[in-house]
Amino acid sequence: MPLEAGQEVSISIASQEINAFLPEDKSYYRFTGSLTTPPCSEGVRWFVLKSYDTVSKEQVEQFLHVMHHPNNRPIQDIGARKVLD
């Protein structure tokens, strides 16, 4: 992770190594929503893993230090969206 906003950091990961970052159970939820950052455009199809890793408090604090703000928006009502298994 970069230490300053706007800093570029290159990484090298072979495609076969990417699976090491994913859980063994790759089942997911699917729903239609919008982008989470402005312009919050509609029409985004989300795929969210049912099982996932967590981050430490220190990792969250490091992220906030670099970004200078939370990188999200308030939770939205589910409205008419259907969450599919």
For each residue, the residues with C-beta under 8 A, 3 or more apart:
1: 9 62 63 66
2: 5 6 7 8 9 66
3: 7 66
4: 7 66
5: 2 66 67 68
6: 2
7: 2 3 4
8: 2
9: 1 2
10:
11:
12:
13: 17 18
14: 17 18
15: 18
16: 19
17: 13 14 20 21
18: 13 14 15 21 22
19: 16 22
20: 17
21: 17 18
22: 18 19 26 49
23: 26 49 51 52 53
24:
25: 50 51
26: 22 23 49
27: 49 50 51
28: 47 48 49 50
29: 46 47 48 50 83 84 85
30: 45 46 47 48 83 84
31: 45 46 48 81 82 83 84
32: 43 44 45 46 81 82
33: 42 44 45 46 76 81
34: 40 41 42 43 44 76
35: 38 39 40 41 44
36: 40 71 72 73
37: 40 71 73
38: 35
39: 35
40: 34 35 36 37 73
41: 34 35 44
42: 33 34
43: 32 34
44: 32 33 34 35 41
45: 30 31 32 33
46: 29 30 31 32 33
47: 28 29 30
48: 28 29 30 31
49: 22 23 26 27 28 52
50: 25 27 28 29
51: 23 25 27
52: 23 49
53: 23
54:
55: 59 60
56: 59 60
57: 60 61
58: 61 62
59: 55 56 62 63
60: 55 56 57 63 64
61: 57 58 64 65
62: 1 58 59 65 66
63: 1 59 60 66 67 71
64: 60 61 67 68 69 70
65: 61 62 68
66: 1 2 3 4 5 62 63
67: 5 63 64 70 71
68: 5 64 65
69: 64
70: 64 67
71: 36 37 63 67
72: 36
73: 36 37 40 76
74:
75:
76: 33 34 73 79
77:
78: 81 83
79: 76
80:
81: 31 32 33 78
82: 31 32
83: 29 30 31 78
84: 29 30 31
85: 29
